[in-house]
Amino acid sequence: MSFFLELWEFMRERKKFWLAPIILVLFVFGGLIVLTQGSAVAPFIYTLF
Protein backbone atom coordinates (compact mmCIF):
# COMPACT_ATOMS: atom_id res chain seq x y z
CA MET A 1 0.00 0.00 0.00
CA SER A 2 2.92 2.34 0.59
CA PHE A 3 3.79 2.17 -3.11
CA PHE A 4 0.43 3.68 -4.02
CA LEU A 5 0.78 6.38 -1.38
CA GLU A 6 4.23 7.30 -2.68
CA LEU A 7 2.94 7.35 -6.24
CA TRP A 8 0.05 9.62 -5.24
CA GLU A 9 2.42 11.96 -3.36
CA PHE A 10 4.69 12.12 -6.42
CA MET A 11 1.81 12.95 -8.75
CA ARG A 12 0.38 15.52 -6.37
CA GLU A 13 3.68 17.27 -5.69
CA ARG A 14 4.87 17.35 -9.30
CA LYS A 15 1.39 18.11 -10.76
CA LYS A 16 1.44 15.00 -12.92
CA PHE A 17 -2.20 14.06 -12.59
CA TRP A 18 -2.27 13.00 -16.24
CA LEU A 19 -0.46 9.82 -15.15
CA ALA A 20 -3.46 8.60 -13.13
CA PRO A 21 -5.64 7.48 -16.09
CA ILE A 22 -2.67 5.75 -17.73
CA ILE A 23 -1.87 3.82 -14.55
CA LEU A 24 -5.52 2.94 -14.03
CA VAL A 25 -5.86 1.54 -17.56
CA LEU A 26 -2.67 -0.50 -17.12
CA PHE A 27 -4.04 -2.02 -13.89
CA VAL A 28 -7.38 -2.81 -15.53
CA PHE A 29 -5.73 -4.53 -18.50
CA GLY A 30 -3.35 -6.40 -16.19
CA GLY A 31 -6.23 -7.61 -14.05
CA LEU A 32 -8.19 -8.60 -17.13
CA ILE A 33 -5.30 -10.67 -18.43
CA VAL A 34 -4.77 -12.37 -15.06
CA LEU A 35 -8.46 -13.16 -14.60
CA THR A 36 -8.99 -14.53 -18.11
CA GLN A 37 -6.01 -16.88 -18.22
CA GLY A 38 -7.29 -20.38 -18.66
CA SER A 39 -10.92 -19.41 -18.98
CA ALA A 40 -13.40 -19.72 -21.82
CA VAL A 41 -13.45 -15.93 -22.22
CA ALA A 42 -9.77 -15.67 -23.17
CA PRO A 43 -10.20 -16.13 -26.97
CA PHE A 44 -12.74 -13.31 -27.05
CA ILE A 45 -10.47 -10.95 -25.10
CA TYR A 46 -7.55 -11.61 -27.47
CA THR A 47 -9.65 -10.75 -30.50
CA LEU A 48 -10.03 -7.21 -29.13
CA PHE A 49 -6.34 -6.61 -29.62
ROGU-193711 format. One record per residue (C-alpha): chain; x, y, z. Coordinates in steps of 0.02 Angstrom, whole numbers, plus 50000, padded with zeros to 5 digits. Example, Ala and Ser with C-alpha at 12.3 -4.5 7.8 and 13.67 -1.06 7.14 Angstrom:
// ROGU-193711
<site><chain>A</chain><u>50615</u><v>49775</v><w>50390</w></site>
<site><chain>A</chain><u>50684</u><v>49947</v><w>50357</w></site>
This chain:
// ROGU-193711
<site><chain>A</chain><u>50000</u><v>50000</v><w>50000</w></site>
<site><chain>A</chain><u>50146</u><v>50117</v><w>50030</w></site>
<site><chain>A</chain><u>50189</u><v>50109</v><w>49845</w></site>
<site><chain>A</chain><u>50021</u><v>50184</v><w>49799</w></site>
<site><chain>A</chain><u>50039</u><v>50319</v><w>49931</w></site>
<site><chain>A</chain><u>50212</u><v>50365</v><w>49866</w></site>
<site><chain>A</chain><u>50147</u><v>50368</v><w>49688</w></site>
<site><chain>A</chain><u>50003</u><v>50481</v><w>49738</w></site>
<site><chain>A</chain><u>50121</u><v>50598</v><w>49832</w></site>
<site><chain>A</chain><u>50234</u><v>50606</v><w>49679</w></site>
<site><chain>A</chain><u>50090</u><v>50647</v><w>49562</w></site>
<site><chain>A</chain><u>50019</u><v>50776</v><w>49682</w></site>
<site><chain>A</chain><u>50184</u><v>50864</v><w>49715</w></site>
<site><chain>A</chain><u>50243</u><v>50868</v><w>49535</w></site>
<site><chain>A</chain><u>50070</u><v>50906</v><w>49462</w></site>
<site><chain>A</chain><u>50072</u><v>50750</v><w>49354</w></site>
<site><chain>A</chain><u>49890</u><v>50703</v><w>49370</w></site>
<site><chain>A</chain><u>49886</u><v>50650</v><w>49188</w></site>
<site><chain>A</chain><u>49977</u><v>50491</v><w>49242</w></site>
<site><chain>A</chain><u>49827</u><v>50430</v><w>49344</w></site>
<site><chain>A</chain><u>49718</u><v>50374</v><w>49196</w></site>
<site><chain>A</chain><u>49866</u><v>50287</v><w>49114</w></site>
<site><chain>A</chain><u>49907</u><v>50191</v><w>49272</w></site>
<site><chain>A</chain><u>49724</u><v>50147</v><w>49298</w></site>
<site><chain>A</chain><u>49707</u><v>50077</v><w>49122</w></site>
<site><chain>A</chain><u>49866</u><v>49975</v><w>49144</w></site>
<site><chain>A</chain><u>49798</u><v>49899</v><w>49306</w></site>
<site><chain>A</chain><u>49631</u><v>49860</v><w>49224</w></site>
<site><chain>A</chain><u>49713</u><v>49773</v><w>49075</w></site>
<site><chain>A</chain><u>49833</u><v>49680</v><w>49190</w></site>
<site><chain>A</chain><u>49688</u><v>49619</v><w>49297</w></site>
<site><chain>A</chain><u>49590</u><v>49570</v><w>49143</w></site>
<site><chain>A</chain><u>49735</u><v>49466</v><w>49079</w></site>
<site><chain>A</chain><u>49762</u><v>49381</v><w>49247</w></site>
<site><chain>A</chain><u>49577</u><v>49342</v><w>49270</w></site>
<site><chain>A</chain><u>49550</u><v>49274</v><w>49095</w></site>
<site><chain>A</chain><u>49699</u><v>49156</v><w>49089</w></site>
<site><chain>A</chain><u>49635</u><v>48981</v><w>49067</w></site>
<site><chain>A</chain><u>49454</u><v>49029</v><w>49051</w></site>
<site><chain>A</chain><u>49330</u><v>49014</v><w>48909</w></site>
<site><chain>A</chain><u>49327</u><v>49203</v><w>48889</w></site>
<site><chain>A</chain><u>49512</u><v>49216</v><w>48841</w></site>
<site><chain>A</chain><u>49490</u><v>49194</v><w>48652</w></site>
<site><chain>A</chain><u>49363</u><v>49335</v><w>48648</w></site>
<site><chain>A</chain><u>49477</u><v>49452</v><w>48745</w></site>
<site><chain>A</chain><u>49623</u><v>49419</v><w>48627</w></site>
<site><chain>A</chain><u>49518</u><v>49463</v><w>48475</w></site>
<site><chain>A</chain><u>49498</u><v>49639</v><w>48543</w></site>
<site><chain>A</chain><u>49683</u><v>49669</v><w>48519</w></site>
